[in-house]
Amino acid sequence: MVSAAILVPAATLPLVVELATRKPTRQQGAPFLPPWPRGAKPKRRTELGLLVFAALITVALYVIAEVGTKGKIPPHIGPILGVVLVIVLAAHLANRWLAPNANAVVLPLAALLNGIGYVEIVRWNPADAKLQATWAALGVALYVLTLLVIRRSRDLDRYRYLLLLFAVLLLVAPLVPGIGKDVYGARLFVGIGNTFEFQPVELAKIVLCIFFASYFAEKKELLSIPTARMGNRLFVDPRPMLPIGIAWLFAMGVIGLENDIGFAMLIFTMFIALLWVTTGRAAYLVLAVALFIGGAVVASHLFSQVHERVSIWLDPWATQSGSGYQLANGWYSMGTGGVGGAGLGLDHFASVIPDLTSDMIFTAIGTDMGLLGTSAVVIAFTLLVGAGLRIAQTARSDFSKLTATGLTAILGFQAFFIMAGVVRLLPFTGITLPFVAYGGSSLLANYILIALLMRVSEEGASTVAERASGVIQPGETAFVVTN
Amino acid sequence: MSRRIRWLGAVMLLCFALVLLQLANVQFRKAAALRNSPNNPRNFVKKFDNLRGDILAANGQVLAESVHAPKGSSYKYMRSYPAGPLFSQIVGINDPFYGAYTGIEQEYNSYLTAHSQSPKTLSQLLSPPPPTTDDVTLTLEPYLQQVAQQALAGISSANKDGAIVVLNPHTGAVLAMYSSPSYDPAPLANPDVAAEEKAGNAVFHSTDAEGFSGGLPMATYNRIFPGSTFKIVTTTAVYNLAPQLANFNYPVRPCTTPLPNSNKVICNDASSPQHAVACGGTIAQMLPPSCDPGYATLGMTIGPTDMVKQSELFGYNSVPPIDLPSAVSASYFPSVTQFQPQNLGLAGLAYSAFGQQNVQTTALQNALVAAAVANGGTIMTPHLMASIHDSNGPLVKSYQPTPWKQPMSAATAQTVNQLMQAVVTTPGATAYGVASNAGVSLASLHAAVKTGTAQTGLPTLYSIDDWMIGFAPANNPQVAVAVVVPYQPSNTYGATVAGPIMATMLQAALNPPPGQ
């Protein structure tokens, strides 16, 4: 039996070895640990201010929630503020060192969302809070490590098929008997005993995104320019679509086997978004929509779970003491929260909602902080998506542009799917609200995700600076091609 | 590519805008409706979260009170039942899952919950007083209740199910009413709704091996064959409705002649003539030894019309108007048409006359039969509430005794009273020599009783329903009691199982401990 602990490092080992021994490809004279960059870093100054602001908001919300639940100001406010500041400042210092010119709002937005989520978890599920804090600290550590190890995005481009293999292993791991675990009818987790559980699809979404970006960047022309002739009409040659189509179908199939509709939808959407951004061919979009509708119809007939979710989505009130209980009570809670919220720590009844601090955490925010709180979260995600797409616009290569686009699409659509599920714009799918919901795998993966965004952002910002000074890196497109 | 990234951004912006719109819909436009929906658990629970009045026993002992819920609970208050299983079947429960579900909690809910006070002074008329709760004091005597619980627990056979009802025959006040099995109300006062539902399923939707449920008190809910205790009704019918039969004289013999339209015979305390002891004579001679064939014949002589009339005068086929909201059953006596030849026939009436086969009664109804004789022929409405006080002290309401049924004249009651005394005092009578486990005899208590030993006909060892009903002291009755102990071994009698319990209950009721 292969354990996940061996499986995961085994897949990453070649990558790690390559990255550690890539001396020949490095610029002449560049040390392994980069030097502290000199000069003014205006982006970082903005970031520092925003981070301190996010930390203060988090601690203030924490104090209010504690006063609400326990009726007294919690002891150790100082140390708690200290710990939060240490964590965000560690990430900030890493940015100053490893990505001095990168985007200034990505990290503060992530920290704010993480902080709001943490306060809700402390308030509704205090037993889980310590673990979530540990995951957040580990997430920031992984953020720093990612910035340190992936110093140039094109490094990732070079290990395209290795990454695909890694993604496949991650996706298949939950199906391996012995390490896969059923949680709420979906086979999403790997774990050894009850001590260590991991949801590999959270990491797989990033790895798959990088693979798709890499493949699309290389095959961009083949995929978009009609070269195949049929009669007197020209068509896009379908052959380059074949390998990636297989990879994509495989991913969808495996996630389908694992009964994880949320992630299947997410990977589907990210793939289609990348394909369209790469090629600009509306035919792909039409095909995708047709595929999606066909797939949804088939799935709702084949799988009782899908059918049930659709009926709960359309009318949770009909089954509000049964399968519709979660959503119906979510609405009662959010309605009770109203515009201003019931007040942090003052409502007692949202605790009846299953998975309140994971899948349904958006409801907890709506209950405690009302429309103001939920809107703040939606706006934070909008800003995060905006920052991500700006990063994509300024990226220096097609690959890094598509990577940033894909990663942003993942972050944005994941947030959209779960928020839309809670407010019943879409059928409810059990995926986590990035940075906010309880869950170690999700938090770690999303910190890696924004580290990669920051890496692309740093390169783009440097490109602008280098363009101004006339320096062009060999093998890279200095000027952004717009088409 | 940049242009399409902008388009992607526009699509995602639209997505988030839709979420915001829908949020405004849920949290602003529909917020009030959702907040006030009866299905919102906040509203569902609100009415059970208030301070409620206390429920007290006759001596002031607290049976139910509102206490502060533990910290971190969703509730401010929860219900506490310090008396536990001893009173749970009467007090009932009030909890977030079931609400004010059973017993006094439901019956007097409008008093127990906070309600507005009517103004009593001019200044109160101008500024209405704040809402108040009322405390309900019951007629139950905790020491009697406890004696009843211990008496049933002391039954010698393995099955200790049973019910005891002790009444004041002159007022209808229920002094004790205990049934085994009972249930512990503590898990049902749990503020955790899910735990409550689970505990409630165990109480209200499960039964013991004999089919009795703690959630449904046997004393008022379960109808059991009354056996020979029903002879009191038959005897009353003679003196009350058919006085020409007062000198009915049944030949001394072990069995009846074959019943009409049937080849069956009814034998005295046996299934066959060989084992039956011959009995007979006048009614006064037949009641003390409980002569089954004589009463069977007597019942057929009285006829269906008068038998049905007399049993319904005692309260059969109506629900006793006791102040309990649920789990009170009407006792059953067949209608006149059912004694027509195509149905049960007169043979059926023969069995009914001594309480077998088609007559079923609750312990409460049988206690009311005894009480009717004890109270000079009038059945007072049985009741549990003695008084209701405002939590601040003033009396809101006190119970005024009212008659329920008038099954016989005072003279008839006097005659039946004497016959019931004979059941204790006549050598060879069924209750002659019966004493409590502590050695107090029915005779020394001047009790008047009737035994009942009903064959359920079940092919099991535990096939006998043992009964005793009665009152004491016979010349000035203070208490009327019914004891039923169903599904006892086939070699037992009402006198051997229910008899000692009756003596124990009468002794306790007539000699209350000091201070009660």
Interface residues (C-beta under 8 A of the other chain):
Chain A: T69 A273 W276 V277 T278 G280 W317 Q320 A328 N329 W331 Y332 M334 G335 T336 G337 G338 V339 D347 H348 F349 S351 V352 G366 G370 L371 T374 S375 V378 I379 F381 T382 V385 G386 L389 A392 Q393 D398 K401 T405 A409 G412 F413 F416 M419 A420 V423 R424 L425 V480 V481 T482 N483
Chain B: M1 S2 R3 R4 I5 R6 L8 G9 M12 L13 C15 F16 L18 V19 L20 Q22 L23 A24 N25 V26 Q27 F28 K30 A31 A32 A33 L34 R35 S37 N39 N40 P41 R42 V45 G72 S73 S74 V193
